[in-house]
Amino acid sequence: MKKTYRKHSPAFKTKVVLEALKERETLSELAQRHSLHPTQIATWKREFLEGAEQVFGEGPVVDAKAHEQEKAQLHQQIGELTVTVNWLKKKLL
């Protein structure tokens, strides 16, 4: 039988982890309430705590590849606008 995996949103994971950190319910109780396995909550909790120091780090975590793509796109746009401005200047003179 093939296992089906559910994809949970970051907001949902954060909500569950924060509830787990409050320790008002056991992991088993939380898991039952959210239809999860207690091990999954423990994993999310560990990942959350391991990444917590980044919140107070030197700055926001940036996806370098996405940043470079955006930078290249903006440079291209600047080049196109420069050509347009120069063409318009010549037309006005």
TATA-V962069 format. One record per pair of residues at least 12 apart in sequence whose ideal C-beta (glycine too) atoms are under 10 Angstrom apart, sorted by sequence separation. I is the first residue (numbers start at 0). GAP is how many residues later the second one is. D is the distance in whole Angstrom. If there is no record, write none. Layout:
((I	GAP	D) (I	GAP	D))
This chain:
((25	12	8) (26	12	8) (16	13	10) (26	13	9) (27	13	9) (15	14	7) (18	14	9) (26	14	5) (15	15	9) (18	15	9) (26	15	6) (29	15	10) (15	17	9) (15	18	6) (19	18	10) (26	18	8) (14	19	9) (15	20	7) (19	21	5) (11	22	8) (18	22	9) (19	22	8) (12	23	10) (11	24	10) (15	24	9) (16	24	7) (19	24	8) (20	24	7) (15	25	6) (16	25	10) (19	25	5) (7	26	9) (16	26	10) (18	26	10) (12	27	9) (16	27	5) (17	27	10) (20	27	8) (7	28	8) (12	28	9) (15	28	6) (16	28	5) (19	28	9) (20	28	8) (5	29	9) (15	29	8) (16	29	9) (5	30	9) (12	30	10) (13	30	9) (16	30	8) (17	30	9) (12	31	5) (16	31	5) (7	32	9) (11	32	10) (12	32	10) (15	32	10) (16	32	9) (5	34	10) (12	34	9) (13	34	7) (12	35	8) (7	36	9))
